[in-house]
Amino acid sequence: MAGHSKWANIKHRKARVDSKRSKQWSNCSRAILVAARAGGGDPKFNTTLRYAIEDAKAANMPKDTIEKAVKKGSGDIDGESYEPARYEGYGPGGIAIIADCLQCNSNKTAPEIRAIFAKGGGNLGTPNSVSFGFTHEGIILIDATSADEDAVIETALEAGANDVETEDGLISVTTEPSGFLEVKDALVAAGFKVEQAELTFTPETTVALAVERARSFLRLVDALEDQDDVQKIYHNAEIPDEAYE
């Protein structure tokens, strides 16, 4: 898969989610709550919770809101109960879509997700129907104009990164999920400015969409993102910049 499409999808996804700040903070709170409930409220001993807190900080979520979500999850104060769920299916043009959710009532969430897929010209599939075509990995993006590429490569690989590539003014560092935070911390400690960092599902192959088909696909993605229980969405579409205009 071309590096550009991978990085472009990450950047576009972040821009779209950032435009829905209140939904983003709600998602972060749920992720923190679930992680703290499953593994305790200390991020030093709960890697999943640390991931969730890092995501919340990247979303500029207030510190006291983060702390409240941790307390809810660890049982210090009352909080809702959620469970993770993954929905997979296809959108217009046969685009593979993964929607990761935190739900409290599958009897409500599943029909709503199915209806969104159908209305958007797609269809909801069975578990693992598309996820086999994705790789779970960490992606860290650094502005190539503000960093020495060789120095980034040396730091990243020494910290355990899988690969480092440069394209379109960005240095992309790829890691195993288990080594994501270690590599990110090493890059930050070395003085590199991390533009974006996330655990993601990267498609092994992508499908290029024409502008109008891409806009139709993005409407489906918007509808999924607006569903209360949806946390993150991954897909294998290559979307032209014109489709965002």
C-alpha positions, 0 to 999 in steps of 0.5 A: 500500500502506498504510504501517502494513502495511509498517512492521508487517511490518518490525517483526514480522519483526525481532522474529521474527528477533531471537528466533533470535539464533544463526541471525541471527549465522550469516546475518550471517557468511555475508553478510559472508564473501560480500561480502568475497570478492566485493569485498575486505575494506575496507568503505570500498571495498566497499559490499556489505560495509558493508551486511553489517557494518551488519546484523551490528552491528544484530544485536549481533554481536560485533566480533571475530566480524565481523572474523573473517568479513571475514578469511575472506571476504578470504582471510586465513584459510580459510573456506567458499564460498557463492553467493547464490540467490533462491527465489520462490513462494506461500504459503497464501492466494496470498501472494507470498514471496521467500527470499534464500539464501546456499548452498554446494550448490544440490542440497541447498538447492533441494529443501529449500526446495521441500519447505518450501513444499509442507508449508506449503500453498504452492508454489515458483515459477520465478525472477522469478515474484513478485519483479516485484511488489516494489520494492527499497528502503531503509527507515529507521524513527525514533520520531516521539515523540522526533524533530521530523518537519519536521527529519527530512524536511529532513535525509532529503530533503537526503541524497537520500531518496525519501519520508518518511511518518509513521504509528502513531508512526513516521517512515518514510524511504524511499531508493534502495538505492544511497543508503541508507547515506548517508541513514542516516548523515545522520540519525544525524549529525543526532542522530535515533535510528534504531529500525530500518534495512534494505534490503528488498523492499517489495510494491507491493500486499498481501493481508490475511489472517484470523487463522487463515490468517495463523498458517498462513502464519507457520508456513511462514515459520518453517520457511523461516527455520529452513532453514540457507541462508535469509538473509531472507524478504520477502512481501506479507501483511498479518498481524493482530497477533492472529496473533502471539499 
